[in-house]
Amino acid sequence: MRNKQKGTKEKVIVSFTQKLGLVGVRSLEEYIKKNKVRKSYVITSTSPHPNVIDYAKKIDLLEIIISSHLKQEVENIRKLYSNNSVTIINLDDDFGERSIMRDGL
């Protein structure tokens, strides 16, 4: 008999930002490594710099979605992963490296 524990579902991360940069992608990469993340999405309304896209492509579990319809994209992802925990992260707030960089301000 298997012992199933509550709360062992894998996480799906949905993050959003107005402008995605390398700092945000690196912070998500670190978060993915440290947590049990099944898939990570970044929703941004503007197309990131090609260097950011190239860096993000190297992260297997990360997908960039360019859309100005944040709520609709989040709902689509929630439906796709209805059996998993979906965590929403605002990259424009204090998250990862951005948080550390603001500490000295």
Backbone torsions as a table, in degrees:
resi	resn	phi	psi	omega
1	MET	NA	129.5	-179.9
2	ARG	-83.1	143.7	178.0
3	ASN	-99.3	103.5	179.2
4	LYS	-91.3	130.5	179.3
5	GLN	-106.2	140.3	174.5
6	LYS	-70.8	147.7	177.1
7	GLY	85.3	7.9	179.6
8	THR	-95.8	9.8	177.4
9	LYS	-63.8	147.9	176.8
10	GLU	-77.3	149.7	-178.7
11	LYS	-89.8	147.1	167.9
12	VAL	-117.5	127.6	-178.1
13	ILE	-103.3	128.5	172.9
14	VAL	-120.1	111.7	178.6
15	SER	-113.8	158.1	179.6
16	PHE	-143.4	153.8	179.9
17	THR	-161.4	155.8	175.6
18	GLN	-72.0	-41.4	-177.9
19	LYS	-138.9	115.8	-177.6
20	LEU	-87.0	127.4	178.2
21	GLY	-125.5	179.9	-179.0
22	LEU	-61.8	-35.2	-179.8
23	VAL	-61.0	-44.8	179.1
24	GLY	-64.5	-42.1	-179.6
25	VAL	-66.9	-43.2	178.6
26	ARG	-64.2	-38.6	178.3
27	SER	-64.0	-41.9	176.8
28	LEU	-65.6	-39.5	178.0
29	GLU	-58.1	-44.2	179.4
30	GLU	-65.8	-41.5	178.8
31	TYR	-62.1	-42.9	179.0
32	ILE	-60.9	-42.7	-179.6
33	LYS	-65.2	-37.9	-174.5
34	LYS	-83.6	-19.8	-175.3
35	ASN	-119.9	161.2	179.1
36	LYS	-82.6	86.1	-175.5
37	VAL	-107.8	128.0	178.8
38	ARG	-83.6	-40.6	-178.1
39	LYS	-158.3	147.5	178.4
40	SER	-130.9	131.9	177.8
41	TYR	-118.8	142.6	172.0
42	VAL	-119.8	123.2	178.1
43	ILE	-105.4	124.2	179.4
44	THR	-137.2	146.1	-177.5
45	SER	-85.8	-14.1	178.8
46	THR	-121.9	149.2	-179.8
47	SER	-70.2	127.4	179.6
48	PRO	-68.7	163.7	175.3
49	HIS	-59.4	145.1	179.6
50	PRO	-53.3	-34.4	177.6
51	ASN	-64.3	-36.6	178.4
52	VAL	-67.5	-43.3	178.9
53	ILE	-62.8	-44.6	179.2
54	ASP	-60.9	-42.7	179.2
55	TYR	-64.5	-43.9	-178.0
56	ALA	-64.9	-33.5	179.7
57	LYS	-62.8	-24.2	-179.9
58	LYS	-78.9	-10.3	179.7
59	ILE	-98.4	107.1	-173.3
60	ASP	-54.9	-39.2	-172.9
61	LEU	-91.9	7.5	-175.5
62	LEU	-110.5	133.1	176.8
63	GLU	-131.8	133.4	178.1
64	ILE	-97.1	131.4	175.9
65	ILE	-117.9	122.1	177.8
66	ILE	-99.0	110.7	-176.0
67	SER	-160.8	147.4	174.8
68	SER	-99.7	7.4	-179.3
69	HIS	-108.9	70.1	-174.9
70	LEU	-55.7	-52.3	-176.3
71	LYS	-60.0	-42.0	-179.4
72	GLN	-65.5	-42.1	179.3
73	GLU	-64.6	-41.7	178.5
74	VAL	-62.4	-44.2	179.1
75	GLU	-62.3	-40.5	178.0
76	ASN	-61.5	-41.2	179.9
77	ILE	-69.5	-41.2	177.4
78	ARG	-59.0	-41.2	178.6
79	LYS	-65.9	-40.3	-178.7
80	LEU	-64.8	-34.8	-177.7
81	TYR	-118.1	49.1	-174.8
82	SER	-63.5	-21.4	179.6
83	ASN	-95.3	6.4	-178.0
84	ASN	-120.4	160.6	175.1
85	SER	-77.9	126.8	178.8
86	VAL	-110.3	119.8	-180.0
87	THR	-106.1	131.7	-180.0
88	ILE	-102.5	129.7	-179.0
89	ILE	-127.7	128.3	174.3
90	ASN	-91.9	107.6	-178.2
91	LEU	-69.9	-17.8	178.6
92	ASP	-76.4	-18.0	175.2
93	ASP	-85.0	-173.2	-179.0
94	ASP	-72.8	97.1	179.6
95	PHE	-137.5	129.4	173.5
96	GLY	60.1	-135.3	-177.0
97	GLU	-60.3	-34.0	-179.4
98	ARG	-60.5	-39.0	178.0
99	SER	-62.8	-44.5	-179.7
100	ILE	-64.2	-41.1	-178.9
101	MET	-65.3	-28.8	-179.0
102	ARG	-82.9	-15.9	-178.1
103	ASP	-55.6	-35.7	-176.8
104	GLY	-82.6	-3.8	-178.3
105	LEU	-79.7	NA	NA
